[in-house]
C-alpha cells in the first residue's frame, strides 16, 4: 500500500514539474502591437512527437502556433509541380480514430532534398508545423489533427535553394463504420 502511495506521489510531482517548470524554461510568448489599441498576441509552443520510418526511429519537432479561427483558412491554394528530373511521391493519411495526419515521402530524389515542411491547419484554428528530413532518414511526420476536416500543405526545399509547394489540400475525418 505504501509503495502504491509513493508511486502516486512521484507521478503527481512529475506532472507538476512538467506542467509548471518546463513551460517556463522553454521558449517565450510575447505580445506584438500593431500600433492600434488591440494587441495581437502570438503564442508558440514546441511539442516533440516520436515518429518512425521504415529504416529508423527518429524524433520530429512539431511547432504549434495558436491563432484565432478567423485568421486561418481551410481553403486550399495553388500548388506547383516538381521538375521532371526530381521524382518524389507523397502519401497523406488521416487516422480514423484519433484524426492524426501522417505525411510520408518516397522516391529517388530524396537525396537532393534539404527539408520538407508539413503545415497542418486544424479545423479548430491551430496551426502545426512538422519537418521531414530525408537526408537524416526521416521519411514521414505525424501531426495531431482533429476529428473534423483539416488542411495539409507540403513544401519541398531542395539543396539548390528551389522550393515547391507540392500539396495543399483538405483531409476529412472518416468515421469508421
VORO-164462 format. One record per residue (C-alpha): z, y, x. Coordinates in Angstrom, 1 decimal. Example, Ala and Ser with C-alpha at 12.3 -4.5 7.8 and 13.67 -1.06 7.14 Angstrom:
// residues 2
<pt><zz>7.8</zz><yy>-4.5</yy><xx>12.3</xx></pt>
<pt><zz>7.1</zz><yy>-1.1</yy><xx>13.7</xx></pt>
***
This chain:
// residues 177
<pt><zz>0.0</zz><yy>0.0</yy><xx>0.0</xx></pt>
<pt><zz>0.9</zz><yy>2.4</yy><xx>2.9</xx></pt>
<pt><zz>-2.4</zz><yy>1.6</yy><xx>4.6</xx></pt>
<pt><zz>-4.4</zz><yy>2.5</yy><xx>1.5</xx></pt>
<pt><zz>-2.5</zz><yy>5.7</yy><xx>1.1</xx></pt>
<pt><zz>-3.1</zz><yy>6.5</yy><xx>4.8</xx></pt>
<pt><zz>-6.9</zz><yy>5.9</yy><xx>4.4</xx></pt>
<pt><zz>-6.9</zz><yy>8.1</yy><xx>1.3</xx></pt>
<pt><zz>-5.1</zz><yy>11.0</yy><xx>3.1</xx></pt>
<pt><zz>-7.5</zz><yy>10.7</yy><xx>6.1</xx></pt>
<pt><zz>-10.5</zz><yy>10.7</yy><xx>3.7</xx></pt>
<pt><zz>-9.2</zz><yy>13.8</yy><xx>2.0</xx></pt>
<pt><zz>-8.7</zz><yy>15.6</yy><xx>5.3</xx></pt>
<pt><zz>-12.2</zz><yy>14.7</yy><xx>6.5</xx></pt>
<pt><zz>-13.7</zz><yy>16.0</yy><xx>3.3</xx></pt>
<pt><zz>-11.7</zz><yy>19.2</yy><xx>3.6</xx></pt>
<pt><zz>-12.9</zz><yy>19.7</yy><xx>7.2</xx></pt>
<pt><zz>-16.5</zz><yy>19.2</yy><xx>6.2</xx></pt>
<pt><zz>-16.2</zz><yy>21.4</yy><xx>3.2</xx></pt>
<pt><zz>-14.2</zz><yy>24.3</yy><xx>4.8</xx></pt>
<pt><zz>-14.5</zz><yy>24.3</yy><xx>8.6</xx></pt>
<pt><zz>-18.1</zz><yy>23.2</yy><xx>9.3</xx></pt>
<pt><zz>-19.9</zz><yy>25.6</yy><xx>6.9</xx></pt>
<pt><zz>-18.1</zz><yy>28.4</yy><xx>8.6</xx></pt>
<pt><zz>-19.2</zz><yy>27.2</yy><xx>12.1</xx></pt>
<pt><zz>-22.9</zz><yy>26.7</yy><xx>11.2</xx></pt>
<pt><zz>-25.5</zz><yy>29.5</yy><xx>10.6</xx></pt>
<pt><zz>-24.6</zz><yy>32.6</yy><xx>8.7</xx></pt>
<pt><zz>-25.8</zz><yy>34.0</yy><xx>5.5</xx></pt>
<pt><zz>-26.4</zz><yy>37.7</yy><xx>5.2</xx></pt>
<pt><zz>-27.4</zz><yy>40.4</yy><xx>2.8</xx></pt>
<pt><zz>-30.6</zz><yy>42.3</yy><xx>3.2</xx></pt>
<pt><zz>-31.0</zz><yy>45.6</yy><xx>1.5</xx></pt>
<pt><zz>-34.5</zz><yy>46.7</yy><xx>0.4</xx></pt>
<pt><zz>-33.5</zz><yy>50.4</yy><xx>0.0</xx></pt>
<pt><zz>-32.6</zz><yy>50.2</yy><xx>-3.7</xx></pt>
<pt><zz>-29.2</zz><yy>49.6</yy><xx>-5.2</xx></pt>
<pt><zz>-29.9</zz><yy>45.9</yy><xx>-5.9</xx></pt>
<pt><zz>-29.5</zz><yy>44.0</yy><xx>-2.7</xx></pt>
<pt><zz>-31.4</zz><yy>40.8</yy><xx>-2.1</xx></pt>
<pt><zz>-29.2</zz><yy>38.0</yy><xx>-0.9</xx></pt>
<pt><zz>-30.6</zz><yy>35.2</yy><xx>1.1</xx></pt>
<pt><zz>-28.5</zz><yy>32.2</yy><xx>2.0</xx></pt>
<pt><zz>-29.8</zz><yy>29.5</yy><xx>4.3</xx></pt>
<pt><zz>-28.1</zz><yy>26.1</yy><xx>4.8</xx></pt>
<pt><zz>-29.2</zz><yy>23.3</yy><xx>7.0</xx></pt>
<pt><zz>-28.7</zz><yy>19.7</yy><xx>6.0</xx></pt>
<pt><zz>-29.5</zz><yy>16.6</yy><xx>8.1</xx></pt>
<pt><zz>-31.1</zz><yy>13.7</yy><xx>6.3</xx></pt>
<pt><zz>-31.8</zz><yy>10.4</yy><xx>8.1</xx></pt>
<pt><zz>-35.4</zz><yy>9.3</yy><xx>7.9</xx></pt>
<pt><zz>-37.1</zz><yy>6.2</yy><xx>9.1</xx></pt>
<pt><zz>-40.5</zz><yy>5.3</yy><xx>10.3</xx></pt>
<pt><zz>-42.2</zz><yy>2.0</yy><xx>10.8</xx></pt>
<pt><zz>-41.7</zz><yy>2.4</yy><xx>14.6</xx></pt>
<pt><zz>-38.2</zz><yy>4.0</yy><xx>15.0</xx></pt>
<pt><zz>-35.3</zz><yy>5.6</yy><xx>13.2</xx></pt>
<pt><zz>-35.1</zz><yy>9.4</yy><xx>13.5</xx></pt>
<pt><zz>-33.4</zz><yy>12.4</yy><xx>12.1</xx></pt>
<pt><zz>-35.3</zz><yy>15.2</yy><xx>10.4</xx></pt>
<pt><zz>-33.7</zz><yy>18.6</yy><xx>9.8</xx></pt>
<pt><zz>-34.1</zz><yy>19.9</yy><xx>6.3</xx></pt>
<pt><zz>-33.7</zz><yy>23.6</yy><xx>5.6</xx></pt>
<pt><zz>-32.7</zz><yy>24.7</yy><xx>2.1</xx></pt>
<pt><zz>-33.2</zz><yy>28.3</yy><xx>1.1</xx></pt>
<pt><zz>-31.6</zz><yy>29.4</yy><xx>-2.2</xx></pt>
<pt><zz>-33.9</zz><yy>31.7</yy><xx>-4.2</xx></pt>
<pt><zz>-34.0</zz><yy>32.9</yy><xx>-7.7</xx></pt>
<pt><zz>-36.1</zz><yy>30.9</yy><xx>-10.2</xx></pt>
<pt><zz>-38.3</zz><yy>34.0</yy><xx>-10.8</xx></pt>
<pt><zz>-39.3</zz><yy>34.3</yy><xx>-7.1</xx></pt>
<pt><zz>-40.7</zz><yy>30.8</yy><xx>-6.6</xx></pt>
<pt><zz>-43.8</zz><yy>29.3</yy><xx>-8.0</xx></pt>
<pt><zz>-44.6</zz><yy>25.8</yy><xx>-9.0</xx></pt>
<pt><zz>-48.3</zz><yy>26.6</yy><xx>-9.3</xx></pt>
<pt><zz>-50.3</zz><yy>25.0</yy><xx>-6.5</xx></pt>
<pt><zz>-52.6</zz><yy>27.3</yy><xx>-4.4</xx></pt>
<pt><zz>-55.7</zz><yy>26.6</yy><xx>-2.4</xx></pt>
<pt><zz>-55.9</zz><yy>24.0</yy><xx>0.4</xx></pt>
<pt><zz>-58.0</zz><yy>23.6</yy><xx>3.5</xx></pt>
<pt><zz>-59.9</zz><yy>20.6</yy><xx>4.7</xx></pt>
<pt><zz>-59.3</zz><yy>19.3</yy><xx>8.3</xx></pt>
<pt><zz>-62.2</zz><yy>19.3</yy><xx>10.7</xx></pt>
<pt><zz>-64.3</zz><yy>16.1</yy><xx>10.6</xx></pt>
<pt><zz>-63.0</zz><yy>15.0</yy><xx>14.0</xx></pt>
<pt><zz>-59.4</zz><yy>15.4</yy><xx>13.0</xx></pt>
<pt><zz>-58.5</zz><yy>12.5</yy><xx>10.7</xx></pt>
<pt><zz>-55.1</zz><yy>12.4</yy><xx>9.0</xx></pt>
<pt><zz>-54.1</zz><yy>10.7</yy><xx>5.9</xx></pt>
<pt><zz>-51.2</zz><yy>11.8</yy><xx>3.7</xx></pt>
<pt><zz>-49.2</zz><yy>10.0</yy><xx>1.0</xx></pt>
<pt><zz>-46.8</zz><yy>11.8</yy><xx>-1.3</xx></pt>
<pt><zz>-44.4</zz><yy>9.7</yy><xx>-3.3</xx></pt>
<pt><zz>-41.6</zz><yy>10.7</yy><xx>-5.7</xx></pt>
<pt><zz>-38.7</zz><yy>8.2</yy><xx>-6.2</xx></pt>
<pt><zz>-38.5</zz><yy>7.1</yy><xx>-9.8</xx></pt>
<pt><zz>-34.7</zz><yy>7.0</yy><xx>-9.7</xx></pt>
<pt><zz>-33.5</zz><yy>9.9</yy><xx>-7.6</xx></pt>
<pt><zz>-36.5</zz><yy>12.2</yy><xx>-7.6</xx></pt>
<pt><zz>-36.6</zz><yy>12.3</yy><xx>-3.8</xx></pt>
<pt><zz>-40.1</zz><yy>13.2</yy><xx>-2.4</xx></pt>
<pt><zz>-41.4</zz><yy>11.4</yy><xx>0.6</xx></pt>
<pt><zz>-44.5</zz><yy>12.6</yy><xx>2.6</xx></pt>
<pt><zz>-46.0</zz><yy>10.1</yy><xx>5.0</xx></pt>
<pt><zz>-48.8</zz><yy>10.8</yy><xx>7.5</xx></pt>
<pt><zz>-51.1</zz><yy>8.2</yy><xx>9.2</xx></pt>
<pt><zz>-54.4</zz><yy>8.5</yy><xx>11.1</xx></pt>
<pt><zz>-55.9</zz><yy>8.5</yy><xx>14.5</xx></pt>
<pt><zz>-55.4</zz><yy>12.3</yy><xx>15.1</xx></pt>
<pt><zz>-51.6</zz><yy>12.3</yy><xx>15.0</xx></pt>
<pt><zz>-51.5</zz><yy>12.6</yy><xx>18.8</xx></pt>
<pt><zz>-53.1</zz><yy>16.1</yy><xx>18.7</xx></pt>
<pt><zz>-50.7</zz><yy>17.4</yy><xx>16.0</xx></pt>
<pt><zz>-47.8</zz><yy>19.6</yy><xx>17.2</xx></pt>
<pt><zz>-46.0</zz><yy>19.8</yy><xx>13.9</xx></pt>
<pt><zz>-46.4</zz><yy>19.1</yy><xx>10.2</xx></pt>
<pt><zz>-44.4</zz><yy>21.3</yy><xx>7.9</xx></pt>
<pt><zz>-43.5</zz><yy>19.9</yy><xx>4.4</xx></pt>
<pt><zz>-42.2</zz><yy>22.5</yy><xx>1.9</xx></pt>
<pt><zz>-40.7</zz><yy>21.3</yy><xx>-1.3</xx></pt>
<pt><zz>-40.3</zz><yy>23.9</yy><xx>-4.1</xx></pt>
<pt><zz>-37.9</zz><yy>22.2</yy><xx>-6.6</xx></pt>
<pt><zz>-38.1</zz><yy>22.9</yy><xx>-10.3</xx></pt>
<pt><zz>-34.5</zz><yy>24.4</yy><xx>-10.0</xx></pt>
<pt><zz>-35.9</zz><yy>27.1</yy><xx>-7.7</xx></pt>
<pt><zz>-34.5</zz><yy>25.7</yy><xx>-4.4</xx></pt>
<pt><zz>-37.0</zz><yy>25.6</yy><xx>-1.5</xx></pt>
<pt><zz>-36.6</zz><yy>22.8</yy><xx>1.1</xx></pt>
<pt><zz>-38.5</zz><yy>22.5</yy><xx>4.4</xx></pt>
<pt><zz>-38.9</zz><yy>19.3</yy><xx>6.4</xx></pt>
<pt><zz>-40.8</zz><yy>18.6</yy><xx>9.6</xx></pt>
<pt><zz>-42.8</zz><yy>15.6</yy><xx>10.6</xx></pt>
<pt><zz>-43.2</zz><yy>15.3</yy><xx>14.4</xx></pt>
<pt><zz>-45.9</zz><yy>12.7</yy><xx>15.1</xx></pt>
<pt><zz>-45.6</zz><yy>13.2</yy><xx>18.8</xx></pt>
<pt><zz>-42.0</zz><yy>12.1</yy><xx>18.6</xx></pt>
<pt><zz>-42.9</zz><yy>9.0</yy><xx>16.4</xx></pt>
<pt><zz>-41.6</zz><yy>10.7</yy><xx>13.2</xx></pt>
<pt><zz>-44.3</zz><yy>9.9</yy><xx>10.6</xx></pt>
<pt><zz>-42.5</zz><yy>10.7</yy><xx>7.4</xx></pt>
<pt><zz>-40.0</zz><yy>13.0</yy><xx>5.8</xx></pt>
<pt><zz>-38.0</zz><yy>12.6</yy><xx>2.6</xx></pt>
<pt><zz>-36.6</zz><yy>15.7</yy><xx>0.8</xx></pt>
<pt><zz>-34.2</zz><yy>15.6</yy><xx>-2.2</xx></pt>
<pt><zz>-36.3</zz><yy>16.5</yy><xx>-5.2</xx></pt>
<pt><zz>-35.4</zz><yy>16.9</yy><xx>-8.8</xx></pt>
<pt><zz>-35.8</zz><yy>14.7</yy><xx>-11.9</xx></pt>
<pt><zz>-38.5</zz><yy>17.1</yy><xx>-13.0</xx></pt>
<pt><zz>-41.8</zz><yy>18.5</yy><xx>-11.7</xx></pt>
<pt><zz>-41.6</zz><yy>19.8</yy><xx>-8.1</xx></pt>
<pt><zz>-44.3</zz><yy>21.4</yy><xx>-5.8</xx></pt>
<pt><zz>-45.2</zz><yy>20.0</yy><xx>-2.4</xx></pt>
<pt><zz>-47.0</zz><yy>21.9</yy><xx>0.3</xx></pt>
<pt><zz>-48.1</zz><yy>20.3</yy><xx>3.6</xx></pt>
<pt><zz>-49.3</zz><yy>22.4</yy><xx>6.6</xx></pt>
<pt><zz>-50.6</zz><yy>20.8</yy><xx>9.8</xx></pt>
<pt><zz>-50.3</zz><yy>22.7</yy><xx>13.1</xx></pt>
<pt><zz>-52.4</zz><yy>21.3</yy><xx>16.0</xx></pt>
<pt><zz>-51.7</zz><yy>21.9</yy><xx>19.7</xx></pt>
<pt><zz>-54.8</zz><yy>24.1</yy><xx>19.8</xx></pt>
<pt><zz>-53.0</zz><yy>26.6</yy><xx>17.5</xx></pt>
<pt><zz>-55.1</zz><yy>25.9</yy><xx>14.5</xx></pt>
<pt><zz>-53.1</zz><yy>25.4</yy><xx>11.2</xx></pt>
<pt><zz>-54.4</zz><yy>23.9</yy><xx>7.9</xx></pt>
<pt><zz>-52.6</zz><yy>23.8</yy><xx>4.6</xx></pt>
<pt><zz>-53.9</zz><yy>20.4</yy><xx>3.5</xx></pt>
<pt><zz>-51.7</zz><yy>19.6</yy><xx>0.4</xx></pt>
<pt><zz>-50.4</zz><yy>21.9</yy><xx>-2.3</xx></pt>
<pt><zz>-49.7</zz><yy>20.0</yy><xx>-5.5</xx></pt>
<pt><zz>-47.1</zz><yy>19.3</yy><xx>-8.1</xx></pt>
<pt><zz>-45.4</zz><yy>15.9</yy><xx>-8.3</xx></pt>
<pt><zz>-44.0</zz><yy>14.8</yy><xx>-11.6</xx></pt>
<pt><zz>-40.9</zz><yy>12.7</yy><xx>-12.1</xx></pt>
<pt><zz>-42.0</zz><yy>9.4</yy><xx>-13.6</xx></pt>
<pt><zz>-39.2</zz><yy>7.7</yy><xx>-15.6</xx></pt>
<pt><zz>-39.1</zz><yy>4.0</yy><xx>-15.1</xx></pt>
<pt><zz>-39.8</zz><yy>2.3</yy><xx>-18.4</xx></pt>
***
